[in-house]
Amino acid sequence: MPLFKVNIKWGRETFKDVEVNTDEDPLVFKAQLYALTGVIPERQKVMFKGSSLKDDTWNGIKVENNCTVLLMGSKEEDLPVEPVVKPRFVEDMNDSELASASNVPAGLANLGNTCYMNATVQCLKTVPELRDALRNFKGGMSGISAHTVTAALRDLYELMDKGLSIPPIMLLQVLQMIFPRFAEKNENGTFVQQDANECWTEIVRMLQQKLESVNSDKPSSNKYFVDQFFGGVFDVELKCDEAGNEPVSKSEENFLQLSCFISQDVKHMHTGLLSKLQEKITKHSKVLDRDAIFTRTSRIKRLPAYLTVQFVRFYYKEKEAINAKILKEVKYPFEFDAYDLCTPELQNALKPMRDRFKEYDDKKALVAKMKKNPDTEDGVKEDLEKQPVYFENDLGSNNSGLYTLQAVLTHRGRSSSSGHYVAWIKHTNDTWMKCDDDVVTPVPKESILKLCGGGDWHVAYVLLYGPRILEIPVNGKKS
């Protein structure tokens, strides 16, 4: 492996013994320079003995140990730059140009089969509380740990907030160092496609270790952000079917996502989730002193504000040695009610807020029937006040069991190790954004429910639901 150590000269500063691996893309080296100096790759001009380093090849560059590399570029955020494209009038733009001119989220460049990571990053970015927690996270890119992943995601989101469609090199690099499977390459030297849900799970677990609560002065049984806003708790009972006198075993289990298993009878997400809550398993019976059939019953005793649902679409085929895909259509809703999945105790606790939602919905339906605008009276719009979405004594929970879809991660292809991943994120009430790596385009809301499967088109793989928010008029206030 051609590995060298060079000295970086940047203005008045010098960084010694910086490693260069010419087997990797030059963008990886530029990502190292970004970590050292804060100069993003787009602003870097890297000179090796008079030759300028490109983004995609080391051709023409001579690298030697202890050589001096000149880095030119500023980390200042507001440097004026010459427009790359001349101004165009709206009436002269096509659909793609109109999307770029509007308030479109930043895209992420594909670094070689890294769409699985790009789609995950886009979906998680739709959680405003996560964005706040990352902004409050202190620390740099030192070491290889959960701290580094958290810092890399924070820095990436900051760049995306500025509207920059960038290559997410630093995040990819630290993920590959911590999880070597993400760095696997094929015979062509490009990265191997990875499972997006595995990437989602690993990133969330890294955040779970380092990201503290956004508002720690509010009551909560959880210290860390992920446990508060993404973590749920099951009540689990195990009852032996073959020995009625064996005591029922009770326990609690934490979860960060629900699994929707797809069988021949499952046509809707809700059915798939319910089927998983009661299942037959084989385990040792103390009374019978042998393996026996047990019924495992699970019910949710704590709902998180943000509910992640994974469709279990991949299964291992030994003959082909691949994770084959179940293409079956499984429908899912924009508005999801988790009430049936909960323990009786939690159901009782959810009722007060559910009653308020029902009262509001009934009033809205009555006004709509009378063909009046529910938000106005005599043409004057009332001020609305958002009601809390979590229980007063449990920050980050869901106090109604009602959710609204805000992000969908899809897969197109026949196996998890091939094909293509895309994120679809809610932008407005009627418009969603299709985040296909660095190409971000608006799509109508009705197209999102068509991602339910049944063919070779994009198929929903991971769904992210946020809390449904109740907004009620403030008495006496109008705007």
Rosetta blueprint (number, residue, H / E / L):
1 M L
2 P L
3 L E
4 F E
5 K E
6 V E
7 N E
8 I E
9 K E
10 W E
11 G L
12 R L
13 E E
14 T E
15 F E
16 K E
17 D E
18 V E
19 E E
20 V E
21 N E
22 T L
23 D L
24 E L
25 D L
26 P H
27 L H
28 V H
29 F H
30 K H
31 A H
32 Q H
33 L H
34 Y H
35 A H
36 L H
37 T H
38 G L
39 V L
40 I L
41 P H
42 E H
43 R H
44 Q L
45 K E
46 V E
47 M E
48 F E
49 K L
50 G L
51 S E
52 S E
53 L L
54 K L
55 D L
56 D L
57 T L
58 W L
59 N L
60 G L
61 I L
62 K L
63 V L
64 E L
65 N L
66 N L
67 C L
68 T E
69 V E
70 L E
71 L E
72 M E
73 G L
74 S L
75 K L
76 E L
77 E L
78 D L
79 L L
80 P L
81 V L
82 E L
83 P L
84 V L
85 V L
86 K L
87 P L
88 R L
89 F L
90 V H
91 E H
92 D H
93 M L
94 N L
95 D H
96 S H
97 E H
98 L H
99 A H
100 S H
101 A H
102 S L
103 N L
104 V L
105 P L
106 A L
107 G L
108 L E
109 A L
110 N L
111 L L
112 G L
113 N L
114 T L
115 C H
116 Y H
117 M H
118 N H
119 A H
120 T H
121 V H
122 Q H
123 C H
124 L H
125 K L
126 T L
127 V L
128 P H
129 E H
130 L H
131 R H
132 D H
133 A H
134 L H
135 R H
136 N L
137 F L
138 K L
139 G L
140 G L
141 M L
142 S L
143 G L
144 I L
145 S L
146 A H
147 H H
148 T H
149 V H
150 T H
151 A H
152 A H
153 L H
154 R H
155 D H
156 L H
157 Y H
158 E H
159 L H
160 M H
161 D H
162 K L
163 G L
164 L L
165 S L
166 I E
167 P L
168 P L
169 I H
170 M H
171 L H
172 L H
173 Q H
174 V H
175 L H
176 Q H
177 M H
178 I H
179 F L
180 P H
181 R H
182 F H
183 A H
184 E L
185 K E
186 N L
187 E L
188 N L
189 G L
190 T L
191 F E
192 V L
193 Q L
194 Q L
195 D L
196 A H
197 N H
198 E H
199 C H
200 W H
201 T H
202 E H
203 I H
204 V H
205 R H
206 M H
207 L H
208 Q H
209 Q H
210 K H
211 L L
212 E E
213 S L
214 V L
215 N L
216 S L
217 D L
218 K L
219 P L
220 S L
221 S L
222 N L
223 K L
224 Y E
225 F H
226 V H
227 D H
228 Q H
229 F H
230 F L
231 G L
232 G E
233 V E
234 F E
235 D E
236 V E
237 E E
238 L E
239 K E
240 C E
241 D L
242 E L
243 A L
244 G L
245 N L
246 E L
247 P L
248 V L
249 S E
250 K E
251 S E
252 E E
253 E E
254 N E
255 F E
256 L L
257 Q L
258 L E
259 S E
260 C E
261 F E
262 I L
263 S L
264 Q L
265 D L
266 V L
267 K L
268 H E
269 M H
270 H H
271 T H
272 G H
273 L H
274 L H
275 S H
276 K H
277 L H
278 Q E
279 E E
280 K E
281 I E
282 T E
283 K E
284 H E
285 S E
286 K L
287 V L
288 L L
289 D L
290 R E
291 D E
292 A E
293 I E
294 F E
295 T E
296 R E
297 T E
298 S E
299 R E
300 I E
301 K E
302 R E
303 L L
304 P E
305 A L
306 Y L
307 L E
308 T E
309 V E
310 Q E
311 F E
312 V E
313 R L
314 F E
315 Y E
316 Y E
317 K E
318 E L
319 K L
320 E L
321 A L
322 I E
323 N E
324 A E
325 K E
326 I L
327 L L
328 K L
329 E L
330 V L
331 K E
332 Y L
333 P L
334 F L
335 E E
336 F E
337 D E
338 A L
339 Y H
340 D H
341 L H
342 C E
343 T L
344 P H
345 E H
346 L H
347 Q H
348 N H
349 A H
350 L H
351 K H
352 P H
353 M H
354 R H
355 D H
356 R H
357 F H
358 K H
359 E H
360 Y H
361 D H
362 D H
363 K H
364 K H
365 A H
366 L H
367 V H
368 A H
369 K H
370 M L
371 K L
372 K L
373 N L
374 P L
375 D L
376 T E
377 E E
378 D L
379 G L
380 V E
381 K E
382 E E
383 D E
384 L E
385 E E
386 K E
387 Q L
388 P L
389 V L
390 Y L
391 F L
392 E L
393 N L
394 D L
395 L L
396 G L
397 S E
398 N L
399 N L
400 S L
401 G L
402 L E
403 Y E
404 T E
405 L E
406 Q E
407 A E
408 V E
409 L E
410 T E
411 H E
412 R E
413 G L
414 R L
415 S E
416 S L
417 S L
418 S L
419 G L
420 H E
421 Y E
422 V E
423 A E
424 W E
425 I E
426 K E
427 H L
428 T L
429 N L
430 D L
431 T E
432 W E
433 M E
434 K E
435 C E
436 D E
437 D L
438 D L
439 V E
440 V E
441 T E
442 P E
443 V E
444 P E
445 K H
446 E H
447 S H
448 I H
449 L H
450 K H
451 L H
452 C L
453 G L
454 G L
455 G L
456 D L
457 W L
458 H L
459 V E
460 A E
461 Y E
462 V E
463 L E
464 L E
465 Y E
466 G E
467 P E
468 R L
469 I L
470 L L
471 E E
472 I E
473 P E
474 V E
475 N E
476 G E
477 K E
478 K E
479 S L
